[in-house]
């Protein structure tokens, strides 16, 4: 069996997480408050997010969120690849 390149798999997961986060930013920027609530309520199978949606997010906070999401997803991907490689 082939092993997974840990850094490349981590990068793929990190970039995917960052793209999803940017997609969330796009939804919030284009759909407004009510549209965002409706979108995420539907996505989360009826979980009501109206009490936790905050639309006034500063730019710096969004940038930090993208970076944090990338790092967490990179760590998850690298961990999955490492565990997979060890299990070979």
Secondary structure as GFF3:
##gff-version 3
##sequence-region A 1 88
A	DSSP	alpha_helix	6	43	.	.	.	ID=ss1
A	DSSP	alpha_helix	59	87	.	.	.	ID=ss2
###
